[in-house]
Structure formats: structure tokens, C-alpha cells
Amino acid sequence: MRIFLDANILFSAAKTDGAIRRLLVLVAEVGHECHADTYVVEEARRNLALKAPDNLPVLDRLVQR
């Protein structure tokens, strides 16, 4: 199954090591594909840079998956 992520999901997964991040890992582990377009990634990156810039590397790792 292909799952299309929005900026809020990416932001939440990158900001805290909580339920959303665990959900994305689980979804990938069982073989589903997560997708996000460039606009969504950049919006998440912009918001994360303002609110939790130390977590930008986490966002990069999530996006590489």
C-alpha cells in the first residue's frame, strides 16, 4: 500500500520520538511505501527549523526511507 504523508506527520515524527515516528517505522517494516512530495518535505523542514532545529537530521533520515 502507498501512504502519502503530509507535513504535519513528518514534522511530528521528526520532532519527538513518539507514536507517530513509531507508526512510520512500523508501516515501513511491514512493507508499505510512504511518500511525500517536495513541497510537503520543505514545509515540514521549515516548521522544524523554527521549532526544533536540533531534530532536522531526524527528518532527513525519515525522508531517506
N, C-alpha and C positions, 0 to 999 in steps of 0.2 A: 504494500500500500504506500502511496506517496502522500506525505503530510506536508502542507505548506505552512510555514511558521510566520508569524507577524513579529513586528519589532518588540512588542511588549513581552512576548515569550522569550525571545533572545535576550532582551535586557534582564528579565527576571532570572533566567538560567545563569547568566554571567555574573549578576550582582551578588547572589547568595548561593551557597551550597545547600539548597533546599529541595523541595518536592519537584519543582519544575525541572531543575537540572537532572535529578534522578529519573524523572519521567522521560526526558530526551535520551538519556543513556539507555534506559530500558527499551524504548522504542527502537533504537538503532540495534541493540543486541538481538532482538527478535527478528531483525531483517527488514524493517520498514525503512523507507527513504524519507529523510527530512530535507525540505527545500526552502530556500528564502532568496528572493531576488536582491539585487544590488541596493536598491532603494531601501529595503527593509533592513539590511545589514548596516547601511550607513546611518539610518535613523537610530538604530539600537546603539551603534558606536558613539554617535553624537550625545545621546542621553547618558550613556555610561560615562563618557568623558567628563560630563558635568557633575554627575552624582557619585560615581565610584571609579575614578580613573585607574586605581590600582588593579581593577578587575578586567581591564582591556585585554590582557593576554588570555584570560579565560574565554572571552568572547572569540578571540582568534582561534583558539583550539576548538571551540564548539562549531565554528563556521567551517573549519577544515574537514570536519567529519562529513 
